[in-house]
Amino acid sequence: MKKSYTYVISDIHGQYDAFIKMLKKIKLKDSDILYVIGDVIDRGPNSIKTLLYIMGKDNIYLLAGNHEYMATLCLNYLLKEISNDIVDKLSDGMILGLLEEWNKNGGGTTLNELFSVDKETRNRIFNYLTRLKLYKELEIGDKKFILVHAGLGNFKKSKKLKDYNIMELVWDKMDYEKLYFDDKYLVVGHTPTQLIENNENPGYIYHSKNNIVIDCGCTYKGGRLGCLRLDDMKEFYV
C-alpha cells in the first residue's frame, strides 16, 4: 500500500493552471490531504474556477485568507436581493468602501468571474466561504504544525488559538525572525517570500526559527507556486 501524505500550499490567487500543474507534480492521491492556507482568489484570471475545483474535492481543505475575508464582506451585500435597506447602505458609502478595498487588492477579477456563473453557484460559493476555518493544528510523525494564513498578531504564548481574532490571523504579518514556538512549526502564506527582508533565496519557501513561509508569489512576474509536504518537508515548485 502506498503511503499517504499531507501537503500545504497557499496564495494561488486565481492561477488555476499552475495549481493543476502542481497537483500533477505532487501526484495528489485521494488518500492524501492538501491544505490551502488562504488566498485562492483575486488577482489572477481563474479565481472562481480554482475555488470550485477545491470545493469539489473531499481531500482539499481551504483555510481563510484575507482575500476570502474581503470577498465575504462584500458578497454579503452584493448577493442579496435589492431592497431599500441595501440601497441606503450603498448610498452611504459603507459597501462602496469595502468594494474599493477589495478591488484595490485584486478583487475585480473574482467579482467579474463570479457574476458569470448562475445564482445558485454564487450562493453556494458564498456559503462555502463563510464557513472556512481560520487555522489548523496538525501532528504528523514527530512534528507539530500550526497552519494559518498570515500569522499570530498580538502574540502571547499563553494565548489560545481560538482567542485570536480574524484580523490577527488573516491580515497581521508575523515577525519571521521571532521564535513563536519551540515545539511547533508555524506555517503561513500572505507575504511573498520575495518581500522578506534579507531573504537569500527569494521566491522559494522560507524557513527561519520554526517559521515556514510558503507564499512564493505565483501571481507576480517571476514568482512561482510552492508546495510543502509536511511528512518529510520536501518542497515542490511550478
C-alpha positions in Angstrom: 0.0 0.0 0.0 1.3 3.4 -1.0 1.9 5.9 1.8 -0.5 8.8 2.2 1.0 12.4 2.5 -0.1 15.8 3.8 0.7 18.8 1.7 0.3 22.6 2.2 0.1 25.3 -0.3 -1.0 29.0 -0.2 -1.8 32.1 -2.2 -2.8 30.6 -5.5 -4.6 33.8 -6.4 -6.6 32.5 -9.4 -3.7 30.8 -11.1 -5.7 27.7 -11.9 -3.2 26.3 -14.5 -0.3 26.5 -12.0 -2.5 24.9 -9.3 -3.4 21.9 -11.5 0.2 21.6 -12.7 1.2 21.4 -9.0 -1.4 18.7 -8.2 0.0 16.6 -11.1 3.6 17.2 -9.9 2.9 16.0 -6.4 0.7 13.2 -7.7 -2.0 14.0 -5.2 -4.0 10.9 -4.4 -7.5 10.6 -2.9 -5.8 9.3 0.2 -3.5 12.3 0.5 -4.6 15.6 2.1 -3.9 19.1 0.8 -4.4 22.2 3.0 -4.6 25.5 1.1 -3.9 28.2 3.7 -5.8 31.1 2.1 -5.9 33.5 -0.8 -7.2 31.2 -3.5 -9.0 34.1 -5.1 -8.3 37.6 -6.6 -5.6 39.0 -8.9 -5.4 36.0 -11.2 -7.8 35.1 -14.1 -9.4 32.0 -12.7 -10.3 32.5 -9.0 -13.8 31.0 -9.2 -12.7 28.1 -11.4 -10.0 27.3 -8.8 -12.3 27.7 -5.9 -15.0 25.4 -7.4 -12.3 22.8 -8.1 -11.3 22.9 -4.4 -14.9 22.8 -3.3 -15.4 19.6 -5.3 -12.6 17.7 -3.6 -13.1 15.9 -0.3 -9.3 15.8 0.4 -8.5 19.5 -0.2 -9.2 21.9 2.7 -9.2 25.7 2.4 -8.4 27.9 5.3 -9.5 31.6 5.1 -7.1 34.2 3.9 -7.6 38.0 3.9 -8.9 37.8 0.3 -11.6 35.3 1.2 -12.5 37.5 4.1 -12.7 40.6 2.0 -14.9 38.7 -0.5 -17.4 37.6 2.1 -17.8 41.1 3.5 -18.7 42.4 0.0 -20.7 39.5 -1.2 -22.8 39.6 2.0 -24.4 42.7 0.3 -23.9 42.1 -3.4 -25.7 38.7 -3.4 -28.7 40.0 -1.6 -31.9 41.0 -3.4 -32.0 44.7 -3.9 -34.1 46.4 -1.2 -34.4 49.9 0.3 -32.1 48.9 3.1 -29.4 47.7 0.8 -29.8 50.9 -1.4 -29.4 53.0 1.7 -26.2 51.2 2.7 -24.8 51.5 -0.8 -25.6 55.2 -0.9 -24.0 55.9 2.5 -20.7 54.6 1.2 -20.2 51.6 3.6 -20.2 48.9 0.9 -18.5 51.2 -1.5 -15.6 51.4 0.8 -15.4 47.6 1.2 -15.6 47.2 -2.6 -12.9 49.8 -3.2 -10.6 48.0 -0.7 -11.3 44.6 -2.3 -10.9 45.9 -5.8 -7.6 47.6 -4.8 -6.4 44.1 -3.7 -7.4 42.4 -7.0 -11.0 41.5 -6.3 -12.3 42.8 -9.6 -11.3 39.7 -11.5 -13.0 37.5 -8.9 -16.2 39.6 -9.0 -16.4 39.5 -12.8 -15.9 35.8 -12.8 -18.4 35.2 -10.0 -21.2 37.0 -11.9 -20.6 34.9 -15.0 -21.9 31.8 -13.1 -25.5 31.1 -12.1 -27.1 32.4 -8.9 -27.2 29.0 -7.3 -23.5 28.6 -7.8 -22.8 32.1 -6.5 -24.7 31.4 -3.3 -23.0 28.0 -2.9 -19.6 29.8 -3.1 -20.6 32.4 -0.6 -21.9 29.9 1.9 -18.7 27.9 1.5 -16.5 31.0 2.1 -18.4 31.9 5.2 -17.8 28.5 6.8 -14.0 28.5 6.3 -11.8 27.8 9.3 -9.1 30.2 10.3 -6.4 27.8 11.4 -5.5 24.1 11.6 -3.3 22.3 14.1 -1.6 19.1 12.9 0.7 16.4 14.3 2.5 14.4 11.6 5.1 11.9 12.9 7.1 13.7 15.5 6.4 17.2 14.2 3.6 19.6 15.2 2.3 22.3 12.9 0.0 25.3 13.1 -1.3 26.3 9.7 -2.7 29.9 9.4 -2.8 32.4 6.6 -0.9 35.4 7.9 0.4 34.7 11.4 -0.5 35.3 15.0 -1.0 39.0 15.6 -0.6 40.3 19.2 1.0 37.1 20.0 1.3 35.7 23.6 2.5 32.3 24.5 -0.4 31.9 26.9 -3.0 32.9 24.2 -5.0 30.1 22.8 -5.5 29.9 19.0 -9.3 30.2 19.4 -8.8 33.6 21.2 -7.1 35.3 18.2 -9.5 37.4 16.2 -9.8 37.2 12.4 -7.6 40.2 11.7 -4.8 38.8 13.8 -4.9 35.6 11.8 -5.5 36.7 8.2 -4.1 40.2 8.0 -1.4 40.8 10.6 2.1 40.0 9.3 4.3 37.9 11.5 7.8 38.5 12.6 9.7 35.9 10.5 12.7 36.0 12.8 10.8 35.5 16.0 10.7 32.1 17.6 7.0 31.7 18.4 7.1 28.1 19.4 9.9 25.8 20.5 8.0 22.6 19.7 5.8 23.6 16.7 6.2 24.9 13.2 4.2 27.9 12.2 3.3 27.6 8.5 2.0 30.8 6.8 1.4 32.4 3.5 0.3 36.0 2.9 3.6 37.7 2.2 5.6 36.5 -0.9 9.0 35.4 0.2 10.4 37.8 -2.3 9.4 40.6 0.1 11.0 39.1 3.2 13.9 41.3 4.2 17.4 39.8 3.9 16.0 36.6 2.4 18.8 35.0 0.5 16.5 32.7 -1.5 13.6 34.9 -2.6 10.7 33.2 -4.4 11.2 29.9 -2.6 9.8 28.5 0.7 11.4 30.4 3.6 12.5 28.7 6.8 13.6 30.5 10.0 13.1 29.8 13.7 10.4 27.2 13.2 8.6 29.6 10.9 7.8 28.5 7.4 6.5 30.9 4.7 5.1 29.2 1.6 3.8 32.1 -0.5 6.2 32.2 -3.4 4.5 34.9 -5.3 2.9 32.9 -8.1 0.7 35.7 -9.2 3.6 38.1 -9.8 6.1 38.2 -12.6 9.0 35.9 -11.8 7.1 34.2 -9.0 6.2 30.6 -8.6 3.7 28.3 -6.8 5.3 26.4 -3.9 4.1 23.4 -2.0 5.4 21.7 1.1 5.0 18.1 2.0 4.8 18.1 5.8 5.7 14.4 6.3 9.3 14.9 5.1 9.5 18.7 4.5 10.0 18.1 0.8 9.4 21.2 -1.4 7.8 21.4 -4.8 7.6 24.2 -7.3 5.9 25.1 -10.6 
